Amino acid sequence: MRTTVFRNLMAGEFGAVRAEMLARDHVLGALGGRTADQALDAGVSPKEVWRAVCDDFGVPAERR
């Protein structure tokens, strides 16, 4: 998965503005206490970041 796909999935699930806020501010324990943006900047795969977001926010399996 590319970062652009991750961003599109986030916007589709949460809305563009909220997706940006969540990626910037929401700390994900599964990613070592980093935000999605921090994890992506550190080289974590967008797919792994998306899974962590989905787990934290209870995104249904059909939209993961």
C-alpha positions in Angstrom: 0.0 0.0 0.0 1.2 3.5 -0.9 1.0 6.5 1.5 -1.5 8.1 -0.9 -3.8 5.0 -0.6 -3.5 5.2 3.2 -4.5 8.9 3.1 -7.5 8.2 0.8 -8.6 5.4 3.1 -8.4 7.7 6.1 -10.3 10.4 4.3 -13.0 8.0 3.2 -13.4 6.6 6.7 -13.2 9.7 8.8 -13.6 12.7 6.5 -10.7 14.7 5.1 -10.4 17.2 8.0 -10.8 14.6 10.8 -8.4 12.2 9.0 -5.6 14.8 9.0 -6.2 15.5 12.7 -6.2 11.9 13.6 -3.0 11.2 11.6 -1.3 14.1 13.3 -2.6 13.8 16.9 -3.9 10.4 17.8 -1.2 8.2 19.5 -1.3 4.6 18.5 0.0 2.1 21.1 0.4 -0.6 18.4 2.9 1.7 16.7 5.1 2.3 19.7 3.2 5.3 21.0 3.6 7.2 17.8 1.0 9.0 15.7 0.2 7.7 12.2 2.2 10.6 10.7 5.2 9.9 13.0 5.1 6.2 12.2 5.0 6.8 8.4 7.9 9.3 8.8 9.8 6.6 10.7 9.3 4.1 7.8 6.5 2.0 9.1 4.5 0.7 6.2 1.2 2.5 5.4 -0.6 -0.9 5.5 0.6 -1.5 9.1 -0.4 2.0 10.1 -3.8 1.6 8.5 -4.3 -1.7 10.5 -3.4 0.1 13.7 -5.9 2.9 13.0 -8.6 0.4 12.1 -8.0 -1.5 15.4 -8.1 1.7 17.5 -11.3 3.0 15.9 -13.1 -0.3 15.3 -13.3 0.0 11.6 -15.3 -3.0 10.3 -13.4 -5.7 8.5 -15.1 -5.0 5.2 -13.5 -1.5 5.1 -10.0 -2.5 6.2 
